[in-house]
Amino acid sequence: MLEVKVLGSGCPNCKRLEAETRAALDEAGMAYALTKVTEYDDIAAYGVLSTPALVINEKVVSAGRIPSRSKIVELAREVEAAQ
């Protein structure tokens, strides 16, 4: 199961990244647990300077943008294969 985190303050783009990530992984039939990280100190601990950011299995895979659904699935599969 993938551990997925959406880092951001709760802005519209952060909410959109969460929705797109859920939709992408659901469509791909991937098992995941998604957590939202909204505290600045927790976000900074990942070295992220711009949000929204996407973290999969503790690896930052995207920051400052919203990847397409196909890119989210691609990133998730890459992280999963590397572990």
C-alpha positions as CSV (number, residue, x, y, z in Angstrom):
1,M,0.0,0.0,0.0
2,L,1.3,3.4,-0.9
3,E,1.6,6.1,1.7
4,V,0.6,9.3,0.0
5,K,0.8,12.8,1.5
6,V,-0.5,16.1,0.1
7,L,1.5,19.0,1.5
8,G,-0.2,22.4,1.6
9,S,-2.1,25.0,3.6
10,G,-5.5,23.9,2.3
11,C,-5.6,26.4,-0.6
12,P,-7.7,25.6,-3.7
13,N,-4.7,24.1,-5.5
14,C,-3.9,21.9,-2.5
15,K,-7.5,20.6,-2.5
16,R,-7.3,20.1,-6.2
17,L,-4.1,18.1,-5.9
18,E,-5.7,15.9,-3.3
19,A,-8.8,15.3,-5.5
20,E,-6.7,14.6,-8.6
21,T,-4.4,12.2,-6.7
22,R,-7.4,10.3,-5.2
23,A,-9.0,10.1,-8.7
24,A,-5.8,9.0,-10.4
25,L,-4.9,6.3,-7.9
26,D,-8.5,5.0,-7.7
27,E,-8.7,4.8,-11.5
28,A,-5.4,2.9,-11.6
29,G,-6.7,0.5,-8.9
30,M,-3.8,1.2,-6.6
31,A,-4.0,0.7,-2.9
32,Y,-3.1,3.8,-0.9
33,A,-3.6,5.8,2.3
34,L,-3.7,9.6,1.8
35,T,-2.9,12.1,4.5
36,K,-3.0,15.9,4.3
37,V,-0.1,17.8,5.8
38,T,-1.0,21.4,6.6
39,E,1.4,22.5,9.3
40,Y,4.2,24.7,8.0
41,D,6.9,23.0,10.1
42,D,5.8,19.6,8.9
43,I,5.9,20.8,5.2
44,A,9.3,22.4,5.7
45,A,10.7,19.1,7.1
46,Y,10.3,17.7,3.6
47,G,12.4,20.5,2.1
48,V,9.4,21.8,0.1
49,L,9.5,25.5,-0.6
50,S,6.4,25.7,-2.8
51,T,3.0,24.0,-2.4
52,P,1.1,22.0,-3.2
53,A,3.5,19.1,-3.0
54,L,3.0,15.4,-3.4
55,V,4.9,12.8,-1.3
56,I,4.7,9.1,-2.0
57,N,6.3,6.7,0.5
58,E,8.2,9.6,2.0
59,K,9.6,10.7,-1.3
60,V,8.7,14.2,-2.6
61,V,7.7,13.6,-6.3
62,S,6.1,16.9,-7.1
63,A,6.1,20.4,-5.7
64,G,4.6,23.7,-6.7
65,R,2.3,22.3,-9.4
66,I,-0.5,19.8,-10.0
67,P,0.6,16.9,-12.2
68,S,-1.8,15.3,-14.6
69,R,-3.6,12.1,-13.4
70,S,-1.5,10.0,-15.7
71,K,1.7,11.6,-14.3
72,I,0.5,10.9,-10.7
73,V,0.0,7.3,-11.6
74,E,3.4,7.2,-13.3
75,L,5.1,8.7,-10.3
76,A,3.4,6.3,-7.9
77,R,4.4,3.3,-10.0
78,E,8.0,4.5,-10.1
79,V,8.2,4.9,-6.4
80,E,6.5,1.5,-5.8
81,A,8.9,-0.2,-8.2
82,A,12.0,1.3,-6.5
83,Q,11.1,-0.1,-3.1
